[in-house]
Amino acid sequence: MSVTAAKGFVASGVHCGIRREKPDLAVIRSLPRATGTAMFTVNRMQAAPVKVSKEHLDVAEPQAVVVNSGIANAATGSRGERDARTTACGAAGLLMLHPTEVLVLSTGVIGQPLPLDRVLTGLASGVRALSAEGGVDAAEAILTTDTCTKLAAANGPGFAVGGMAKGSGMIHPNLATMLAVLTTDYPLASGEAIEFLRPAVDASFNSISIDGECSTNDAVVLLANGASNVERTPASDEAFALALRRVCADLSEQIVADGEGATVMAEIVVQGAATEPEAKAIARRIATSSLVKTALFGHDANWGRVLAAAGSAPFNGGYAQLDPARLTLRYGGITVLSGGEVIAVEPEVSGPSCTIELDLGLGDGRASYLTSDLSYDYVRINADYRT
């Protein structure tokens, strides 16, 4: 169950010296020719590897991905872009590819230049170590403040989808401080991958939040090499879309569960909104409310905070529609508000997970978000991040 779960993919994870001891450089490569795509952060302050990888996708099909951890290569000016391009060139030479067929991703501290000599030396080791069993090593090499690797896989009729991700802080659409590499041996023609990836990402990585922070380096890459040789039909396309969504959902849930300092994972479900975009705006607002998140940490069903957040969800220059007299709220599976009237019960919310369900009673709009609590450890981890 890893990024090499599909046929024809190899990976590795090595220590190149960016970090003191831990693996910090991953390489993923398709052996048969692949097609692919990626989605990136919409943060205006985009890192050099994001800019360079976008340029490469505009002119070539990706065949390999190089990821370094420890340094984000963001806010590094023209040197950062040169370093990203040199990394791609170095990998391409070792893999016998064109530089534009290599995507480069980075994660770590912003504002520091890459130690390019170490990266290039590490690339040689990483390419030598490539194997079909290297998925776990690759997943280990991309971590920063994560406490565990994040791996997922799903099988369809005759094909597989695999993936790895990193992320535990600065998590918020669109996308978040997260990187994900997805691979499949399902056959896709050039230009088709994005039509499968976009809805899968919107329903998963773009529906999670840990701290409301959208970062500079976020990316989700999909490579498809067709090594399964399955015959494509409308039914197989549907099965592939489902498998891809399952892998994305699994990885996004692992990210939230591993949120920096997180002790509670919460699902926010909003239904009955006037429109689906308004449902998502309200779910996002609840999921990112510091007051809701600290209540989750305290195992305090202070559901008034949910209503206050819902009523102040930014939408189209104002707030999303809400009628207090129509609201029904279930907190931890217990109805605490029905048709705007209080139900005198106290939900039990002492466990490691919680569901908050809000029905607005206005229409058919529905959306959900995954979030985590906000703990003392979150502040400690981020206060000491560079030291």
Protein Blocks (a to p, Z undefined) as FASTA:
>chain_A
ZZklpghiacddddehlamklccbdcdddfbdcdddddddfbfbbcfklmmmmmmmmmoc
cfbdcddehiaogakljmlmmmmmmmmmmmmmmnopafklpccddeddehiacdfklmmm
mmmmmmmmgcfklmmmmmmmmpckbcbdcddddddehiacddddedjehpacdfbdcddd
dddfbdcdehklmmmmmmmmmmmmmmccfklpacfkbccddddehlnopacdfklmmmmm
mmmmmmmmmmmmmmmmmgghiabdcddddehiabfklmmmmmmmmmmmmklmmmmmnopa
cfklmmmmmmmcceehiacdddfklgccdeehiafbgghiacdddddffbfbdcddddeh
lamcdcddddddddfklmmmmmmmmZZ
